[in-house]
């Protein structure tokens, strides 16, 4: 009976500790809870090294937001009249799962126009029954909520008010290809209109 009491007490403490771990903590691996179990191996297809280019577009002909589709997005969404490429980033991303619910991320972003490399690190993780992506860039930490769509697609989003940062990304992974389509509103952007910035990336798995 005493052993059972100690086990129950430890289990309670572990669950309580998980709740106390800050979402932005990328060092501590949360204790897995029962409500996390449905997400087991959700990040597994990303494990490995990926290399490709990330494109940023600005919309110079924004329209009322209700005139466009903002959730069911794909490469065809970038065929909208008025989009102009304003930047390109050469990217190397490395994903390493430490368990079925916690994956470490390392990112190298190279800006061809300056030759500057930006190094970031973070995690994809399941904590308190929810999906999270936390990336620590020099000078800022970016946190997205997540969900799955089918077997090969992850959706990431955030809605931060101060300063304004509203983002939505759709990431589709196959055996050797990793595609990202997304959009964002930032400080000063009118959210009654279509997003000012759009994003597209295509990465290839490295052997």
Secondary structure as UniProt FT lines:
FT   HELIX           2..20
FT   TURN            23..24
FT   HELIX           34..39
FT   TURN            40..43
FT   HELIX           44..46
FT   STRAND          48..59
FT   HELIX           65..67
FT   HELIX           75..79
FT   TURN            81..82
FT   STRAND          83..99
FT   TURN            100..101
FT   STRAND          102..111
FT   TURN            112..115
FT   STRAND          116..127
FT   TURN            128..129
FT   STRAND          130..137
FT   TURN            138..139
FT   STRAND          140..149
FT   TURN            150..152
FT   STRAND          153..160
FT   TURN            161..164
FT   STRAND          165..173
FT   STRAND          177..186
FT   TURN            187..188
FT   TURN            191..192
FT   STRAND          197..205
//
